[in-house]
């Protein structure tokens, strides 16, 4: 293992501008040595000191290595809290021993710089560990691919080459010059006399100021704990600033609290002579504030005794709340910006014997949040490799529309993506015995609800005396919390049979608490003559045995599509007149469970996975479902149109509802293999889904290391659901979203207008539905944090999914439109394509170029 690296200058020479080095020669061996420092934030910025004795991670062999450091050596600073190389030191003098016998240390004077961007170590574990082929204890990465705990290790030029390549650098000299030019002077950090506490300030009006003040101030004597708590702040404490629904930055407390009237310029409605408490602070503003929705669920899961957020994730009304180092870590992991050293010093210290290179399930990735992080890690543990871009596209598509088609060659793991996503979400639970034997179950229709009456079908009438035709019996009904009301059982129609009519409060209760498709339980009471005199009414849960155990209901359904599916019967079932019963299906039962869960008020996500969905013609067996999903949503989130079920009025046994309006917490994922055994999709299907192509297999890092997927806790699953459902904003194509994103990003409308005009002459233009879905995809991408703020990348992916799948046909039909798409991607004319040096929408460009090659070679092409 080599110990030296070519940095472009000698130990004593001043760096000089030079030509770009050849990548193969950029890191050739030389005298300078490379070291690794696991920085615990207890040393000053201008020296590194390790004791010879005293226990802990920084003793013995680590001090022995430190004493080998010579002037000019480079020392990489590794942050164990974020698993990143965040800085680099250059030794200014040889190491020396200081102190007295029994209490001596090794000290090296250094100059420090901070890396921009930071270098993430976790993804590089497999590439760094093999460099320690001799498996010595001198190397910071162990044979188990874990970062060792100790403070100081040898490193190598090969290892540094791997690190620099991960951020697009091939030359150490260029990298050193870039960080010395871009970085502000290092701020000296001394060892604190106490562990800094972490606070949260509702800065309110101060957040709207262009320049924050240099202090926090609160009126004294208010009797409110969150205002009086300002007196607990101390020097070096860290304060998170929150206003306008987002974390806007950080304060460093630079002095202890002092009594003061309102400071000059401080925004408050209190008179200037109001007595209070003033705390001096230094402000660090975020260039990209963190919206509440990106971190609220994770903070709430910490169970803070008096945290800053309400249970509905809104910020509390008040001023100062105590946060924790773990809470600060949540925000740090979501922020993609450089944080000042005084802020990261307040993060919790790593105490585990080893630092896993694969983060635990509760960790979060930068900007992407918990959902994308767990999704990527779980798939990797199962031996499946997908890029962050592919997974962000899949998740954002589901958040936008709820119907996604995964297309491509066989063997890319399309089904596994959908299955694993479903397994990360919460499952539903229900009583194992929800209907007692004495109760009679009736599934209600819209006619029942509107008329305030319950048609007593045969299952209810079995073994019960009923009035003769034309008779009416008065009965009592018990409902709600035990209230009594009046009703009548009337037999006025010989074909329909008797019904139970409700009156007064009972009727109001019935209409208020039940919908079409719900099940109501009627528990009859008979007199001594066997005549019905009363009914107890309620839901199945009302009659459930509280001691009965709850069973878990899976939140996903895997359905292999069969080639003989020619209509909706395999999915929705049908009434069989020969057996006089309804043939129910697993799919229909799943829809009804999802619908009942939606009405419970605590909805989860339900996933239907249609495997190899184009073995049959999708527009045949899925037509009813697709039409209903495209009907729009009402105020409750349900589809405006309903699936309808034709059932005779006198049918017995189990029956579906007459109509079922689908809830918004249903997701449909179809997998497609494109070969000679399958059917092509019609425009009707493509228009109603996001189509993602997974046809590229990258073998560079294959096979991945296979491990055990974490057994997720209920808290983590609920966090994942909260992020996936966008805090309850389930999939919907909303004109308000379209208007908002177009106003914020006017280029979106301009570019879509340009593309549509280019395609119009060839009949491949698109209409309002495609525009709306692309805009809503970008709107979701702007909220979910998976795209790093690069909305043009999200827009590029949305255009690829919504416009190109309909390119299907001969060369005469497709050649000119494809050239127009390429020209649009480059922002030029088709005649100038040969001179294009760069494109603004590379994903759409690459796929359109492939289609154009296909059509020029074969005379025909299809997405």
Secondary structure in CASP SS format (residue, H / E / C, confidence):
PFRMAT SS
TARGET T0000
AUTHOR 0000-0000-0000
METHOD secondary structure of the structure
MODEL  1
X C 1.00
X C 1.00
X C 1.00
X E 1.00
X C 1.00
X C 1.00
X C 1.00
X C 1.00
X C 1.00
X C 1.00
X C 1.00
X C 1.00
X C 1.00
X C 1.00
X C 1.00
X C 1.00
X C 1.00
X C 1.00
X C 1.00
X C 1.00
X C 1.00
X C 1.00
X C 1.00
X C 1.00
X C 1.00
X C 1.00
X C 1.00
X C 1.00
X C 1.00
X C 1.00
X C 1.00
X C 1.00
X E 1.00
X E 1.00
X E 1.00
X E 1.00
X E 1.00
X E 1.00
X E 1.00
X C 1.00
X C 1.00
X C 1.00
X C 1.00
X C 1.00
X C 1.00
X C 1.00
X E 1.00
X E 1.00
X E 1.00
X E 1.00
X E 1.00
X C 1.00
X C 1.00
X C 1.00
X C 1.00
X C 1.00
X C 1.00
X C 1.00
X C 1.00
X C 1.00
X H 1.00
X H 1.00
X H 1.00
X H 1.00
X H 1.00
X H 1.00
X C 1.00
X C 1.00
X C 1.00
X C 1.00
X C 1.00
X C 1.00
X C 1.00
X E 1.00
X E 1.00
X E 1.00
X E 1.00
X E 1.00
X E 1.00
X C 1.00
X C 1.00
X C 1.00
X C 1.00
X E 1.00
X E 1.00
X E 1.00
X E 1.00
X E 1.00
X E 1.00
X E 1.00
X E 1.00
X C 1.00
X C 1.00
X C 1.00
X C 1.00
X E 1.00
X E 1.00
X E 1.00
X C 1.00
X C 1.00
X C 1.00
X C 1.00
X C 1.00
X C 1.00
X E 1.00
X E 1.00
X E 1.00
X E 1.00
X E 1.00
X E 1.00
X E 1.00
X E 1.00
X E 1.00
X E 1.00
X E 1.00
X E 1.00
X E 1.00
X E 1.00
X E 1.00
X E 1.00
X C 1.00
X H 1.00
X H 1.00
X H 1.00
X H 1.00
X H 1.00
X H 1.00
X H 1.00
X H 1.00
X C 1.00
X C 1.00
X C 1.00
X C 1.00
X C 1.00
X C 1.00
X C 1.00
X C 1.00
X C 1.00
X E 1.00
X C 1.00
X E 1.00
X C 1.00
X C 1.00
X C 1.00
X C 1.00
X C 1.00
X E 1.00
X C 1.00
X C 1.00
X C 1.00
X C 1.00
X E 1.00
X E 1.00
X E 1.00
X C 1.00
X C 1.00
X H 1.00
X H 1.00
X H 1.00
X H 1.00
X H 1.00
X H 1.00
X H 1.00
X H 1.00
X H 1.00
X H 1.00
X C 1.00
X C 1.00
X C 1.00
X C 1.00
X C 1.00
X H 1.00
X H 1.00
X H 1.00
X H 1.00
X H 1.00
X H 1.00
X H 1.00
X H 1.00
X H 1.00
X H 1.00
X H 1.00
X C 1.00
X C 1.00
X C 1.00
X C 1.00
X C 1.00
X C 1.00
X C 1.00
X C 1.00
X C 1.00
X C 1.00
X C 1.00
X C 1.00
X C 1.00
X C 1.00
X C 1.00
X E 1.00
X E 1.00
X E 1.00
X E 1.00
X E 1.00
X C 1.00
X H 1.00
X H 1.00
X H 1.00
X H 1.00
X H 1.00
X C 1.00
X C 1.00
X C 1.00
X C 1.00
X C 1.00
X C 1.00
X E 1.00
X E 1.00
X E 1.00
X E 1.00
X E 1.00
X C 1.00
X C 1.00
X C 1.00
X C 1.00
X C 1.00
X H 1.00
X H 1.00
X H 1.00
X H 1.00
X H 1.00
X H 1.00
X H 1.00
X H 1.00
X C 1.00
X C 1.00
X C 1.00
X C 1.00
X C 1.00
X E 1.00
X E 1.00
X E 1.00
X E 1.00
X E 1.00
X E 1.00
X C 1.00
X C 1.00
X E 1.00
X E 1.00
X E 1.00
X E 1.00
X E 1.00
X E 1.00
X E 1.00
X E 1.00
X C 1.00
X C 1.00
X C 1.00
X C 1.00
X E 1.00
X E 1.00
X E 1.00
X C 1.00
X C 1.00
X C 1.00
X C 1.00
X C 1.00
X C 1.00
X C 1.00
X C 1.00
X C 1.00
X C 1.00
X C 1.00
X C 1.00
X C 1.00
X C 1.00
X C 1.00
X E 1.00
X E 1.00
X E 1.00
X E 1.00
X E 1.00
X E 1.00
X E 1.00
X E 1.00
X E 1.00
X E 1.00
X E 1.00
X E 1.00
X E 1.00
X E 1.00
X E 1.00
X E 1.00
X H 1.00
X H 1.00
X H 1.00
X H 1.00
X H 1.00
X H 1.00
X H 1.00
X H 1.00
X H 1.00
X C 1.00
X C 1.00
X C 1.00
X C 1.00
X C 1.00
X C 1.00
X C 1.00
X C 1.00
X E 1.00
X C 1.00
X C 1.00
X C 1.00
X C 1.00
X C 1.00
X E 1.00
X C 1.00
X C 1.00
X C 1.00
X C 1.00
X E 1.00
X E 1.00
X E 1.00
X C 1.00
X C 1.00
X H 1.00
X H 1.00
X H 1.00
X H 1.00
X H 1.00
X H 1.00
X H 1.00
X H 1.00
X H 1.00
X H 1.00
X C 1.00
X C 1.00
X C 1.00
X C 1.00
X C 1.00
X C 1.00
X H 1.00
X H 1.00
X H 1.00
X H 1.00
X C 1.00
X C 1.00
X C 1.00
X C 1.00
X C 1.00
X C 1.00
X C 1.00
X C 1.00
X C 1.00
X C 1.00
X E 1.00
X C 1.00
X C 1.00
X C 1.00
X C 1.00
X C 1.00
X C 1.00
X C 1.00
X C 1.00
X C 1.00
X E 1.00
X C 1.00
X C 1.00
X C 1.00
X H 1.00
X H 1.00
X H 1.00
X H 1.00
X H 1.00
X H 1.00
X H 1.00
X H 1.00
X H 1.00
X H 1.00
X H 1.00
X H 1.00
X H 1.00
X C 1.00
X C 1.00
X C 1.00
X C 1.00
X C 1.00
X C 1.00
X H 1.00
X H 1.00
X H 1.00
X H 1.00
X H 1.00
X H 1.00
X H 1.00
X H 1.00
X H 1.00
X H 1.00
X H 1.00
X H 1.00
X H 1.00
X C 1.00
X C 1.00
X E 1.00
X E 1.00
X E 1.00
X E 1.00
X E 1.00
X E 1.00
X C 1.00
X C 1.00
X C 1.00
X C 1.00
X C 1.00
X H 1.00
X H 1.00
X H 1.00
X H 1.00
X H 1.00
X H 1.00
X H 1.00
X H 1.00
X H 1.00
X H 1.00
X C 1.00
X C 1.00
X C 1.00
X C 1.00
X E 1.00
X E 1.00
X E 1.00
X E 1.00
X C 1.00
X C 1.00
X C 1.00
X C 1.00
X C 1.00
X C 1.00
X C 1.00
X C 1.00
X E 1.00
X E 1.00
X E 1.00
X E 1.00
X C 1.00
X C 1.00
X H 1.00
X H 1.00
X H 1.00
X H 1.00
X H 1.00
X H 1.00
X C 1.00
X E 1.00
X E 1.00
X E 1.00
X C 1.00
X C 1.00
X H 1.00
X H 1.00
X H 1.00
X H 1.00
X C 1.00
X C 1.00
X C 1.00
X C 1.00
X C 1.00
X C 1.00
X C 1.00
X C 1.00
X C 1.00
X C 1.00
X E 1.00
X E 1.00
X E 1.00
X E 1.00
X E 1.00
X E 1.00
X E 1.00
X E 1.00
X C 1.00
X C 1.00
X C 1.00
X E 1.00
X E 1.00
X E 1.00
X E 1.00
X E 1.00
X E 1.00
X E 1.00
X E 1.00
X C 1.00
X C 1.00
X C 1.00
X C 1.00
X C 1.00
X C 1.00
X C 1.00
X C 1.00
X E 1.00
X E 1.00
X E 1.00
X E 1.00
X C 1.00
X H 1.00
X H 1.00
X H 1.00
X H 1.00
X H 1.00
X H 1.00
X H 1.00
X H 1.00
X H 1.00
X H 1.00
X C 1.00
X C 1.00
X C 1.00
X C 1.00
X C 1.00
X E 1.00
X E 1.00
X E 1.00
X E 1.00
X E 1.00
X E 1.00
X E 1.00
X E 1.00
X C 1.00
X C 1.00
X C 1.00
X C 1.00
X C 1.00
X E 1.00
X E 1.00
X E 1.00
X E 1.00
X E 1.00
X E 1.00
X E 1.00
X C 1.00
X C 1.00
X C 1.00
X C 1.00
X C 1.00
X C 1.00
X C 1.00
X C 1.00
X C 1.00
X C 1.00
X C 1.00
X E 1.00
X E 1.00
X E 1.00
X E 1.00
X C 1.00
X C 1.00
X E 1.00
X E 1.00
X E 1.00
X E 1.00
X E 1.00
X C 1.00
X C 1.00
X C 1.00
X C 1.00
X C 1.00
X C 1.00
X C 1.00
X C 1.00
X H 1.00
X H 1.00
X H 1.00
X H 1.00
X C 1.00
X E 1.00
X E 1.00
X E 1.00
X C 1.00
X C 1.00
X C 1.00
X C 1.00
X E 1.00
X E 1.00
X E 1.00
X C 1.00
X C 1.00
X H 1.00
X H 1.00
X H 1.00
X H 1.00
X H 1.00
X H 1.00
X H 1.00
X H 1.00
X H 1.00
X H 1.00
X H 1.00
X H 1.00
X H 1.00
X H 1.00
X C 1.00
X C 1.00
X C 1.00
X C 1.00
X C 1.00
X C 1.00
X E 1.00
X E 1.00
X E 1.00
X E 1.00
X E 1.00
X E 1.00
X C 1.00
X H 1.00
X H 1.00
X H 1.00
X C 1.00
X C 1.00
X H 1.00
X H 1.00
X H 1.00
X H 1.00
X C 1.00
X H 1.00
X H 1.00
X H 1.00
X H 1.00
X H 1.00
X H 1.00
X H 1.00
X C 1.00
X C 1.00
X C 1.00
X E 1.00
X C 1.00
X C 1.00
X C 1.00
X C 1.00
X C 1.00
X E 1.00
X C 1.00
X C 1.00
X C 1.00
X E 1.00
X E 1.00
X C 1.00
X C 1.00
X C 1.00
X C 1.00
X C 1.00
X C 1.00
X C 1.00
X C 1.00
X C 1.00
X C 1.00
X C 1.00
X C 1.00
X C 1.00
X C 1.00
X E 1.00
X E 1.00
X C 1.00
X C 1.00
X C 1.00
X C 1.00
X C 1.00
X E 1.00
X E 1.00
X E 1.00
X E 1.00
X E 1.00
X E 1.00
X E 1.00
X E 1.00
X C 1.00
X C 1.00
X C 1.00
X C 1.00
X C 1.00
X C 1.00
X C 1.00
X C 1.00
X C 1.00
X H 1.00
X H 1.00
X H 1.00
X H 1.00
X H 1.00
X C 1.00
X C 1.00
X E 1.00
X E 1.00
X E 1.00
X E 1.00
X C 1.00
X C 1.00
X C 1.00
X C 1.00
X C 1.00
X C 1.00
X C 1.00
X C 1.00
X C 1.00
X C 1.00
X C 1.00
X C 1.00
X C 1.00
X C 1.00
X C 1.00
X C 1.00
X C 1.00
X C 1.00
X C 1.00
X C 1.00
X H 1.00
X H 1.00
X H 1.00
X H 1.00
X H 1.00
X H 1.00
X H 1.00
X H 1.00
X H 1.00
X H 1.00
X H 1.00
X C 1.00
X C 1.00
X C 1.00
X C 1.00
X C 1.00
X C 1.00
X C 1.00
X C 1.00
X C 1.00
X C 1.00
X H 1.00
X H 1.00
X H 1.00
X H 1.00
X H 1.00
X H 1.00
X H 1.00
X H 1.00
X H 1.00
X H 1.00
X C 1.00
X H 1.00
X H 1.00
X H 1.00
X H 1.00
X H 1.00
X H 1.00
X H 1.00
X H 1.00
X H 1.00
X H 1.00
X H 1.00
X H 1.00
X H 1.00
X H 1.00
X H 1.00
X C 1.00
X C 1.00
X C 1.00
X C 1.00
X C 1.00
X C 1.00
X C 1.00
X H 1.00
X H 1.00
X H 1.00
X H 1.00
X H 1.00
X H 1.00
X H 1.00
X H 1.00
X H 1.00
X H 1.00
X H 1.00
X H 1.00
X H 1.00
X H 1.00
X H 1.00
X H 1.00
X H 1.00
X C 1.00
X C 1.00
X C 1.00
X C 1.00
X C 1.00
X C 1.00
X H 1.00
X H 1.00
X H 1.00
X H 1.00
X H 1.00
X H 1.00
X H 1.00
X H 1.00
X H 1.00
X H 1.00
X H 1.00
X H 1.00
X C 1.00
X H 1.00
X H 1.00
X H 1.00
X C 1.00
X E 1.00
X E 1.00
X E 1.00
X H 1.00
X H 1.00
X H 1.00
X H 1.00
X H 1.00
X H 1.00
X H 1.00
X H 1.00
X H 1.00
X H 1.00
X H 1.00
X H 1.00
X H 1.00
X H 1.00
X H 1.00
X H 1.00
X C 1.00
X C 1.00
X C 1.00
X H 1.00
X H 1.00
X H 1.00
X H 1.00
X H 1.00
X H 1.00
X C 1.00
X C 1.00
X C 1.00
X C 1.00
X C 1.00
X C 1.00
X H 1.00
X H 1.00
X H 1.00
X H 1.00
X H 1.00
X H 1.00
X H 1.00
X H 1.00
X H 1.00
X H 1.00
X H 1.00
X H 1.00
X H 1.00
X H 1.00
X H 1.00
X H 1.00
X H 1.00
X C 1.00
X E 1.00
X E 1.00
X E 1.00
X C 1.00
END
